[in-house]
Structures are given as structure tokens and as C-alpha cells.
């Protein structure tokens, strides 16, 4: 999910990305910290008390539910470090991590970033009984929160619930390929910094997350620096070590990591590290750009710069638009670009834009602004969907200029 340098013309942070998928393409990024347990009060703009009545659940489907975790068992732990890797942390490596001097407790989990609309959220797929011990006391002891996770609901941070405008008891759609996996919002709760959404392990599998590609660690207070350094040496290039804090992520100084949701073809988009700047732009590592980002010619628009995996489908869609006599519906002067590495709204808390991978493009920008039905010809929309693209006009908060690669057509 590299060192940090602070200067006007230097990057603020550097993260590593992992690739995805033969059948589905997703975005990823680290997101904001969570806040206190409760349901979001849109009027007061503050969390209020969690309400089990308001979050009353229907019977859970067996394939997306887990055993009721029961009451809290074991001592509470402070989440000091999150270790993440591209793939599953093998049992032998997990044992070595636990044995590092200064590691007091460890909990395996799955961590990935999943698109919701044009942004992405950091999802943790967990065993409730173990994970809850790393949360603050009022969350750890709130049985209703962990019953919601076990039942297949999603537990959201207050910030994400507010940003996505998802009420308690409503649904949130987490994208897995072309389709959304709709989950009920069972609770808002403080869990672990950098985690936006908590689900059970069955839901993680449904989302295509890499199983146990992360470990949450509690460290001895007096040996945190020593333990973090030892963990970094142990992992080498197999993963990264993030020091967690209950404060909001700083604009500089803290190494973070993010990984794409998994699929059967993990090399479809490639893996890269990137640095981001104070203006919200992103600079992926040069070797990844050289291997994956290319400029080619497509009908109507001329030269476009995109990910090499997407270009054949982009070109095919534009060619069909021409063949069907619809070329006049697309204005090449109003093209918003494809490979534009940045955060949504140039705000790191809003998630990494799919334009950073070069797998999204904006057409007829001026007449298709966010929150509108848009003027783009629906025949063009149908052609793009045929060629494996998702359309932002289908989102709850619409973005009708936006098309993104959802399925790689072999």
C-alpha cells in the first residue's frame, strides 16, 4: 500500500500500489481516519450514539455471514503498526513478524481499496473477535457493531458515511469488477486509523480481496522505533510497514501504502510506487509509467495517453461510434484526458482517481458535470458499456462525462 521529502518542489509522500485483474479493474488509495462510534447526524454534522434499533438487520445470507463473535474476549490493544503486502502473508512470515522483539500482539486481516463511484475507500476484511481488540474501548465493547459485521453488514467511519452520504441502515455499493456489491450500513464506529470500512471475511472474498495480506500489530511503547525498523528489514520488498496514529494523516512525513482489490490476473495493471505533492497531483514511478502508459491514436480524439491495457477497448469503442454515425456527438476539443495522475479533487482524503492508472477518460466535459443527468448521447454510453467500460452517469452522485475500464476483454 520510500522516504519522505518536504520542499516546495518535492513529493510529500510515497506509496506502493499492486495490480489487478483479468475480469475486474479497481482503484485504490489510503483514506481518512475514523471517529467515534455512533450514527451520523447530518443536521449537527457530528456523530451521535450508536442505535441498535436504527440498525435493525434483516436475516443474513449464509454465504456472506460469519459466526456471531459473542462478547469481547482478551485484552484491548493499541493499533501501532499495519503491515501490508501485495499477496497473502505466508504463515511462516507471519510467525517471524510475531517474533520481532517489541511486538506484543498481532492480528491477520485483509486490506484493499475498493471504488465507490470515482473515489475509493480502504476496506478491512476481518475476524471480528480478534480485530475488535485493536479498537477503542467503546467500540470494542459494542457487541451490536460486531454482530453487524458478522451478519454481512458494512461498518463505516463517520467521515466516509458523511462524504458518501450513506445513512445508517442504508446501502453502500462497493465495486467488484463491473458490478457493485451492495451492503447494508450496519453501524458507524471508530475502528483502526486508515480503515474506512470494515466487513467480514466472507464479504472480503466476495470483493476479491487478497486474503491475509496484512497484519495489525501492537508494539511495546519503549521499543516502537526498534520494532518498526526490524519489521521493515524483515519485509524488504515483500511489503511495507505503516505506523498508525489516531490523528488525521499528515500532509507530509508518514509512509503509507495502498493495494488494489484482487483478481485472478494480478499483473493486469502492474504494480507501482508513487509520490504525491501538496497540490494533490501524483507521480507514479518512472519504470511503471514507461511499461504501461502509452500515447496512441484513436478515432475522433486523435492522440490519447492511457494505460496500454485499456487502449484496445477504447479504440474499439470509438471506432464503433464512428461506424454508427455518432462521431458528431463527441467533441474532441472538450476531452478531459485519460492519464491524469491525481487525487479526486486533488484532495488526498478523497481517494486516488482512476485517471492515475490511465484507465478512465472524460468526454464532453462542459455539458456533463457532476450531479447532472448529462448531455452525452446514450447510444455512445451503450457502446462504451459493450466494450467493458462503466459509466459515471450510473452512480448515485452522477459523473456523466466519466468512463472507466471495468472489464478486460480477452
C-alpha positions as CSV (number, residue, x, y, z in Angstrom):
1,X,0.0,0.0,0.0
2,X,10.2,5.3,0.5
3,X,11.2,8.0,2.2
4,X,9.5,11.4,2.5
5,X,11.0,14.7,1.5
6,X,9.5,18.1,2.2
7,X,10.1,21.0,-0.1
8,X,8.1,23.1,-2.5
9,X,9.1,21.1,-5.5
10,X,9.5,17.7,-3.7
11,X,7.0,14.9,-3.1
12,X,5.0,14.8,0.1
13,X,4.7,11.1,0.3
14,X,5.3,7.8,-1.5
15,X,3.1,4.8,-1.7
16,X,3.2,1.4,-3.4
17,X,0.4,0.0,-5.5
18,X,-0.4,-3.6,-6.5
19,X,-2.0,-4.5,-9.8
20,X,-5.3,-6.3,-10.6
21,X,-7.4,-8.3,-12.5
22,X,-8.3,-10.3,-15.6
23,X,-12.0,-9.7,-15.1
24,X,-12.2,-6.6,-13.0
25,X,-10.3,-3.4,-12.5
26,X,-10.5,-1.4,-9.3
27,X,-8.9,1.7,-7.8
28,X,-7.1,2.0,-4.5
29,X,-5.8,4.5,-2.0
30,X,-5.3,5.1,1.7
31,X,-8.1,7.2,3.1
32,X,-9.1,9.1,6.2
33,X,-9.1,8.1,9.9
34,X,-12.2,7.0,11.7
35,X,-14.0,8.7,14.5
36,X,-16.2,7.8,17.5
37,X,-18.9,5.1,17.5
38,X,-22.3,6.4,16.5
39,X,-24.7,7.2,13.7
40,X,-24.1,10.2,11.6
41,X,-26.3,13.3,12.4
42,X,-26.5,15.3,9.2
43,X,-28.0,18.3,11.0
44,X,-25.4,18.6,13.7
45,X,-22.6,17.4,11.5
46,X,-21.4,15.3,14.5
47,X,-21.7,11.6,15.4
48,X,-24.4,10.7,17.9
49,X,-24.9,7.5,19.9
50,X,-25.0,4.2,18.0
51,X,-28.6,2.9,17.8
52,X,-29.1,-0.9,17.5
53,X,-32.8,-0.2,16.8
54,X,-32.0,2.1,13.9
55,X,-29.6,-0.5,12.6
56,X,-32.0,-3.5,12.9
57,X,-30.9,-6.0,10.3
58,X,-32.7,-8.5,8.2
59,X,-31.7,-12.1,8.4
60,X,-28.2,-12.6,7.0
61,X,-27.5,-14.7,3.9
62,X,-25.3,-17.6,4.9
63,X,-22.8,-17.1,2.2
64,X,-22.0,-13.6,3.4
65,X,-22.3,-14.0,7.1
66,X,-19.9,-15.2,9.8
67,X,-20.4,-16.7,13.3
68,X,-21.6,-14.3,16.0
69,X,-18.4,-13.1,17.8
70,X,-20.1,-13.0,21.1
71,X,-18.7,-10.9,23.9
72,X,-15.3,-9.3,23.9
73,X,-12.5,-11.7,24.8
74,X,-8.9,-10.8,25.7
75,X,-7.2,-7.6,26.5
76,X,-7.5,-4.4,24.4
77,X,-4.5,-3.5,22.2
78,X,-3.3,-0.2,20.7
79,X,-3.0,-0.4,16.9
80,X,0.5,0.8,16.4
81,X,1.5,-0.6,13.0
82,X,-0.2,-2.0,9.9
83,X,2.0,-4.4,7.8
84,X,0.7,-4.8,4.3
85,X,1.9,-6.9,1.3
86,X,1.0,-7.5,-2.3
87,X,-0.1,-11.1,-1.7
88,X,-1.0,-13.2,1.3
89,X,1.5,-13.1,4.1
90,X,2.6,-16.8,4.4
91,X,2.2,-18.4,7.8
92,X,6.0,-18.6,8.2
93,X,6.4,-14.9,7.6
94,X,3.5,-14.1,9.9
95,X,5.3,-16.1,12.6
96,X,8.5,-14.2,12.0
97,X,6.6,-10.9,12.3
98,X,5.1,-12.0,15.6
99,X,8.5,-12.9,16.9
100,X,10.1,-9.5,16.2
101,X,11.2,-8.0,19.6
102,X,8.7,-5.4,20.7
103,X,5.7,-7.0,19.0
104,X,3.1,-7.6,21.8
105,X,0.1,-8.7,19.7
106,X,-0.7,-9.4,16.0
107,X,-3.9,-9.9,14.1
108,X,-4.0,-11.0,10.4
109,X,-6.6,-9.3,8.2
110,X,-7.2,-8.4,4.5
111,X,-6.8,-4.9,3.4
112,X,-7.7,-3.4,0.0
113,X,-9.0,-0.3,-1.6
114,X,-12.3,-0.5,-3.4
115,X,-14.0,2.0,-5.7
116,X,-17.2,3.8,-4.6
117,X,-18.1,6.0,-7.5
118,X,-15.0,7.8,-8.7
119,X,-13.3,7.6,-5.3
120,X,-12.0,4.7,-3.3
121,X,-12.3,3.6,0.3
122,X,-9.9,1.4,2.3
123,X,-11.7,-1.8,3.3
124,X,-10.6,-4.3,6.0
125,X,-12.0,-7.8,5.9
126,X,-11.6,-9.1,9.5
127,X,-12.3,-11.7,12.0
128,X,-14.4,-9.7,14.4
129,X,-13.3,-11.4,17.6
130,X,-9.6,-10.6,17.0
131,X,-9.9,-7.3,15.2
132,X,-12.2,-5.6,17.8
133,X,-9.4,-5.9,20.4
134,X,-7.4,-3.3,18.5
135,X,-10.2,-0.7,18.6
136,X,-11.0,1.8,21.2
137,X,-12.9,0.6,24.3
138,X,-16.4,1.9,23.4
139,X,-16.2,0.3,20.0
140,X,-14.6,-3.0,21.2
141,X,-17.4,-3.5,23.8
142,X,-20.2,-2.5,21.5
143,X,-21.5,-6.0,20.6
144,X,-24.0,-4.7,18.1
145,X,-21.2,-3.3,15.9
146,X,-19.5,-6.7,15.6
147,X,-22.8,-8.5,15.2
148,X,-23.4,-6.2,12.2
149,X,-20.1,-7.2,10.7
150,X,-20.8,-10.9,11.3
151,X,-24.2,-10.5,9.6
152,X,-22.5,-9.2,6.4
153,X,-23.1,-5.5,7.0
154,X,-20.5,-2.8,6.4
155,X,-19.3,-0.7,9.4
156,X,-18.2,2.7,8.2
157,X,-16.2,5.5,9.7
158,X,-18.2,8.7,10.3
159,X,-16.1,10.6,7.7
160,X,-16.8,8.2,5.0
161,X,-20.5,7.9,5.9
162,X,-20.7,11.7,5.7
163,X,-18.7,12.0,2.5
164,X,-20.7,9.3,0.7
165,X,-24.0,10.4,2.3
166,X,-24.9,6.9,3.4
167,X,-27.4,6.8,6.3
168,X,-27.3,4.1,9.0
169,X,-29.4,1.3,7.7
170,X,-29.0,2.3,4.1
171,X,-26.8,0.6,1.5
172,X,-23.3,1.2,0.2
173,X,-22.2,-0.3,-3.1
174,X,-18.6,-1.5,-3.1
175,X,-17.4,-2.2,-6.6
176,X,-16.1,-5.6,-7.7
177,X,-15.5,-5.5,-11.4
178,X,-18.5,-4.3,-13.4
179,X,-20.9,-4.8,-10.5
180,X,-21.4,-3.3,-7.1
181,X,-21.7,-5.5,-4.0
182,X,-24.4,-3.8,-2.1
183,X,-24.0,-4.0,1.7
184,X,-26.2,-2.6,4.5
185,X,-24.6,0.1,6.6
186,X,-24.9,-1.6,10.0
187,X,-23.0,0.9,12.1
188,X,-20.7,3.8,12.3
189,X,-17.7,3.2,14.5
190,X,-14.1,4.0,15.4
191,X,-12.0,1.0,14.4
192,X,-8.4,1.4,13.3
193,X,-6.8,4.5,11.7
194,X,-6.6,4.4,7.9
195,X,-9.5,2.0,7.7
196,X,-12.8,3.4,6.2
197,X,-14.9,0.3,6.0
198,X,-14.9,-3.0,8.0
199,X,-16.5,-6.2,6.6
200,X,-16.3,-9.8,7.5
201,X,-14.0,-12.3,5.7
202,X,-16.8,-13.7,3.5
203,X,-17.5,-10.2,2.2
204,X,-13.8,-9.8,1.6
205,X,-13.8,-12.8,-0.6
206,X,-16.8,-11.5,-2.4
207,X,-14.9,-8.3,-3.2
208,X,-11.9,-10.2,-4.5
209,X,-9.6,-9.1,-1.7
210,X,-6.3,-10.9,-1.2
211,X,-6.7,-13.0,2.0
212,X,-4.5,-12.0,4.9
213,X,-2.3,-9.7,3.0
214,X,-1.9,-7.5,6.2
215,X,-1.2,-7.7,9.9
216,X,-2.2,-5.3,12.6
217,X,0.4,-5.0,15.4
218,X,0.6,-3.7,18.9
219,X,4.1,-2.7,20.0
220,X,5.8,-2.2,23.3
221,X,5.8,1.6,23.9
222,X,9.5,1.6,24.7
223,X,10.5,-0.4,21.6
224,X,8.3,1.0,18.8
225,X,11.2,2.5,16.8
226,X,13.3,-0.6,17.2
227,X,10.4,-2.9,16.2
228,X,9.3,-0.8,13.2
229,X,12.9,-0.8,11.9
230,X,13.2,-4.6,12.4
231,X,9.8,-5.2,10.6
232,X,11.0,-3.0,7.7
233,X,14.2,-5.1,7.3
234,X,12.2,-8.4,7.6
235,X,9.7,-7.5,4.9
236,X,12.2,-6.0,2.5
237,X,10.4,-5.6,-0.9
238,X,7.7,-8.1,0.2
239,X,5.6,-5.4,1.9
240,X,5.5,-2.2,3.8
241,X,5.2,-1.0,7.4
242,X,2.8,1.8,8.3
243,X,2.9,3.5,11.6
244,X,-0.6,4.3,12.7
245,X,-1.9,7.3,14.6
246,X,-5.2,8.4,15.9
247,X,-4.6,11.9,14.4
248,X,-5.5,12.7,10.8
249,X,-2.9,11.7,8.3
250,X,-0.4,14.5,8.0
251,X,0.3,16.2,4.7
252,X,3.9,15.1,5.0
253,X,6.1,12.7,6.8
254,X,4.2,9.4,7.2
255,X,4.8,6.5,4.8
256,X,1.5,4.9,3.7
257,X,0.5,2.1,1.4
258,X,-2.4,1.0,-0.7
259,X,-3.3,-2.1,-2.7
260,X,-5.9,-2.8,-5.4
261,X,-8.6,-5.3,-4.8
262,X,-7.6,-8.7,-6.1
263,X,-8.4,-10.8,-9.1
264,X,-7.2,-13.8,-10.9
265,X,-4.7,-11.8,-13.1
266,X,-2.7,-9.7,-10.7
267,X,-0.5,-8.3,-13.4
268,X,-3.2,-6.7,-15.5
269,X,-2.3,-3.2,-14.5
270,X,1.1,-3.7,-12.9
271,X,2.5,-2.6,-9.6
272,X,4.0,0.8,-8.8
273,X,5.1,3.1,-6.1
274,X,4.1,6.8,-6.3
275,X,4.7,10.1,-4.6
276,X,2.2,12.8,-4.2
277,X,2.6,16.5,-3.9
278,X,0.9,19.3,-1.9
279,X,-1.2,20.3,-4.9
280,X,-2.9,16.9,-5.0
281,X,-1.1,15.6,-8.1
282,X,0.6,12.2,-8.1
283,X,3.8,10.9,-9.7
284,X,4.0,7.2,-10.3
285,X,7.4,5.6,-10.5
286,X,9.0,6.1,-13.9
287,X,9.5,2.4,-14.6
288,X,5.8,1.7,-14.3
289,X,4.9,4.6,-16.5
290,X,7.3,3.5,-19.1
291,X,6.0,0.0,-19.1
292,X,2.3,0.8,-19.0
293,X,1.4,4.3,-20.1
294,X,1.5,5.0,-23.8
295,X,0.2,7.5,-26.4
296,X,-1.7,6.2,-29.3
297,X,-4.3,7.4,-31.8
298,X,-8.0,6.6,-31.5
299,X,-10.8,7.7,-33.8
300,X,-12.3,11.2,-33.2
301,X,-10.0,12.2,-30.4
302,X,-6.6,11.7,-32.1
303,X,-3.7,11.1,-29.8
304,X,-4.6,10.0,-26.3
305,X,-2.4,8.9,-23.4
306,X,-3.7,5.9,-21.4
307,X,-2.8,2.6,-19.9
308,X,-1.8,0.1,-22.6
309,X,-4.4,-2.5,-21.3
310,X,-7.3,-0.1,-21.9
311,X,-6.4,1.3,-25.3
312,X,-7.6,-1.6,-27.5
313,X,-11.1,-1.3,-25.9
314,X,-11.0,2.5,-26.0
315,X,-10.1,2.4,-29.7
316,X,-12.7,-0.3,-30.5
317,X,-15.5,1.8,-28.8
318,X,-14.5,4.9,-30.6
319,X,-14.3,3.1,-33.9
320,X,-17.9,1.7,-33.4
321,X,-19.1,5.2,-32.6
322,X,-17.7,6.3,-35.9
323,X,-19.2,3.3,-37.8
324,X,-22.6,4.0,-36.4
325,X,-22.6,7.7,-37.5
326,X,-22.2,9.1,-34.0
327,X,-18.9,10.8,-34.3
328,X,-20.5,14.2,-34.2
329,X,-21.8,13.6,-30.7
330,X,-18.3,13.7,-29.2
331,X,-16.3,17.0,-29.2
332,X,-12.6,16.4,-29.3
333,X,-12.0,19.9,-28.0
334,X,-14.0,19.0,-24.9
335,X,-12.0,15.9,-24.0
336,X,-10.8,15.8,-20.3
337,X,-8.0,13.4,-20.6
338,X,-7.2,9.8,-19.6
339,X,-3.8,9.5,-17.8
340,X,-4.0,12.4,-15.3
341,X,-2.3,11.2,-12.1
342,X,-4.1,12.9,-9.2
343,X,-6.4,12.5,-6.2
344,X,-10.1,13.1,-6.6
345,X,-10.5,16.9,-6.5
346,X,-6.7,16.9,-5.8
347,X,-7.6,16.1,-2.2
348,X,-5.7,13.0,-0.7
349,X,-8.7,12.3,1.6
350,X,-10.9,11.9,-1.4
351,X,-9.1,8.9,-2.8
352,X,-6.9,8.2,-5.8
353,X,-8.5,8.9,-9.1
354,X,-8.7,6.1,-11.7
355,X,-7.0,8.6,-14.0
356,X,-3.8,7.9,-12.1
357,X,-3.8,4.4,-13.7
358,X,-4.8,5.8,-17.1
359,X,-8.0,3.6,-17.2
360,X,-10.6,6.4,-17.1
361,X,-11.4,9.2,-19.5
362,X,-13.7,12.2,-19.5
363,X,-15.8,13.1,-22.6
364,X,-17.8,16.2,-23.4
365,X,-16.8,17.8,-20.1
366,X,-18.6,21.1,-20.2
367,X,-22.1,19.5,-20.8
368,X,-21.7,16.6,-18.4
369,X,-20.8,18.0,-15.0
370,X,-21.1,16.1,-11.7
371,X,-24.6,15.7,-10.2
372,X,-26.3,16.2,-13.5
373,X,-28.0,13.8,-15.9
374,X,-25.6,14.9,-18.6
375,X,-26.0,15.6,-22.3
376,X,-23.9,12.7,-23.6
377,X,-25.7,10.6,-26.2
378,X,-27.0,7.4,-24.5
379,X,-26.1,5.4,-27.6
380,X,-22.5,6.3,-27.0
381,X,-22.9,5.2,-23.4
382,X,-24.2,1.8,-24.5
383,X,-21.3,1.3,-26.9
384,X,-18.8,2.0,-24.2
385,X,-20.5,-0.4,-21.8
386,X,-20.4,-3.0,-24.6
387,X,-16.6,-2.6,-24.7
388,X,-16.1,-3.1,-21.0
389,X,-16.5,0.4,-19.6
390,X,-18.5,1.6,-16.6
391,X,-20.3,5.0,-16.9
392,X,-20.3,7.6,-14.2
393,X,-23.8,8.6,-15.1
394,X,-25.0,5.4,-13.3
395,X,-23.6,6.5,-10.0
396,X,-25.7,7.8,-7.2
397,X,-23.8,11.1,-7.5
398,X,-23.6,11.2,-11.2
399,X,-20.5,12.0,-13.3
400,X,-21.7,11.6,-16.8
401,X,-18.5,12.7,-18.5
402,X,-16.6,9.8,-16.9
403,X,-16.0,6.3,-18.3
404,X,-13.7,3.8,-16.7
405,X,-12.4,0.4,-17.5
406,X,-14.4,-2.2,-15.6
407,X,-13.8,-5.5,-17.5
408,X,-10.8,-6.5,-19.5
409,X,-12.0,-8.2,-22.7
410,X,-9.7,-11.0,-23.8
